[in-house]
Amino acid sequence: MKKRGLMDKKIKFIVFGGDGGTFDIGLQSLSGMLERGHDVLYVAYDNEGYMNTGGQRSGATPIGASMETTPAGKKSYGNRNSRKNMMQIVAGHGVNYLAQANVAYVEDLRKKAKKALETKGSSFLLVFQPCTNVWKFPTSDYVKVGKLATETNYWPLYEIENGEYILNLKNENPKQIEEYLKIQKRFKHLFAPGNEEVLKGIQEKVNENWEKLLLKASPN
Ligand SMILES: Cc1ncc(C[n+]2csc(CCOP(=O)(O)OP(=O)(O)O)c2C)c(N)n1
């Protein structure tokens, strides 16, 4: 409409997509949008699975989660794949501003949304979004689950601004990942005998990812 002279308003587009729509189904169109640098803020709300359709695993589902398509049982501890590193995938397109946020940290999220909207060209927010139905925990624990994700270093809050990593929160004494996992039924089976190694592997991966992020980031 602008090209045809039918409108001269300046418009900033905002897209909201779930993790399934972003990490898997819509990845190709997202990549095209980022490559062309359209003036769009893309918000991915990440509840780690295809929830509208009943809780199937997505490219954002963590190892060990029992989902509709990766149920835990005698022969399986649930999902076996690691989450795709969506922040790296988006950063690889040379986006000027992207950030990882969490709905349990509203002020941080607000600050990031403002920055993202002020960015010229494409910007991206990856927002942690607990899912009471499929993760199976009481609604009253919503903020608690969200906070634990960050307090255990599972979901660090950080930004990548013009290629520079900025860490927004550094836990002095990070909690053990078990504290986060044990209050959600999707991980309940991991606490049964025989799955000790899976639990250990999850903690090791969290530590490894955190160390890698620390090397890249300067605390803010
Ligand atoms: C191209 C396409 N494939 C499949 C579907 C069917 N579908 C509708 S909702 C949905 C789940 C989407 O999951 P996600 O993007 O993670 O969002 P959530 O449901 O978790 O909010 C799917 C697969 C669709 N609408 N469009």
The ligand as an SDF file (V2000), in Angstrom:
LIG
                    3D

 26 27  0  0  0  0  0  0  0  0999 V2000
    1.4570  -25.1040    8.4500 C   0  0  0  0  0  0  0  0  0  0  0  0
    0.6610  -25.6840    9.5910 C   0  0  0  0  0  0  0  0  0  0  0  0
    0.9450  -26.9170   10.0410 N   0  0  0  0  0  0  0  0  0  0  0  0
    0.2530  -27.4480   11.0750 C   0  0  0  0  0  0  0  0  0  0  0  0
   -0.7500  -26.7270   11.6640 C   0  0  0  0  0  0  0  0  0  0  0  0
   -1.5890  -27.3480   12.7760 C   0  0  0  0  0  0  0  0  0  0  0  0
   -1.3420  -26.7110   14.0470 N   0  0  0  0  0  0  0  0  0  0  0  0
   -2.1840  -25.7910   14.5640 C   0  0  0  0  0  0  0  0  0  0  0  0
   -1.7390  -25.2590   16.0760 S   0  0  0  0  0  0  0  0  0  0  0  0
   -0.3810  -26.2740   16.0700 C   0  0  0  0  0  0  0  0  0  0  0  0
    0.5350  -26.2940   17.2610 C   0  0  0  0  0  0  0  0  0  0  0  0
    1.4600  -25.1140   17.2370 C   0  0  0  0  0  0  0  0  0  0  0  0
    2.3970  -25.2060   18.2700 O   0  0  0  0  0  0  0  0  0  0  0  0
    3.2390  -23.9460   18.7020 P   0  0  0  0  0  0  0  0  0  0  0  0
    3.6140  -23.1440   17.5110 O   0  0  0  0  0  0  0  0  0  0  0  0
    4.3420  -24.3960   19.5890 O   0  0  0  0  0  0  0  0  0  0  0  0
    2.2020  -23.0640   19.5380 O   0  0  0  0  0  0  0  0  0  0  0  0
    1.3790  -23.4880   20.8790 P   0  0  0  0  0  0  0  0  0  0  0  0
    0.2480  -24.3700   20.4440 O   0  0  0  0  0  0  0  0  0  0  0  0
    2.3250  -24.2080   21.8000 O   0  0  0  0  0  0  0  0  0  0  0  0
    0.9210  -22.1790   21.4310 O   0  0  0  0  0  0  0  0  0  0  0  0
   -0.2980  -27.0160   14.8860 C   0  0  0  0  0  0  0  0  0  0  0  0
    0.7380  -28.0170   14.5600 C   0  0  0  0  0  0  0  0  0  0  0  0
   -1.0210  -25.4330   11.1630 C   0  0  0  0  0  0  0  0  0  0  0  0
   -1.9600  -24.6560   11.6900 N   0  0  0  0  0  0  0  0  0  0  0  0
   -0.3100  -24.9280   10.1330 N   0  0  0  0  0  0  0  0  0  0  0  0
  1  2  1  0
  2  3  1  0
  2 26  2  0
  3  4  2  0
  4  5  1  0
  5  6  1  0
  5 24  2  0
  6  7  1  0
  7  8  2  0
  7 22  1  0
  8  9  1  0
  9 10  1  0
 10 11  1  0
 10 22  2  0
 11 12  1  0
 12 13  1  0
 13 14  1  0
 14 15  2  0
 14 16  1  0
 14 17  1  0
 17 18  1  0
 18 19  2  0
 18 20  1  0
 18 21  1  0
 22 23  1  0
 24 25  1  0
 24 26  1  0
M  CHG  1   7   1
M  END
$$$$
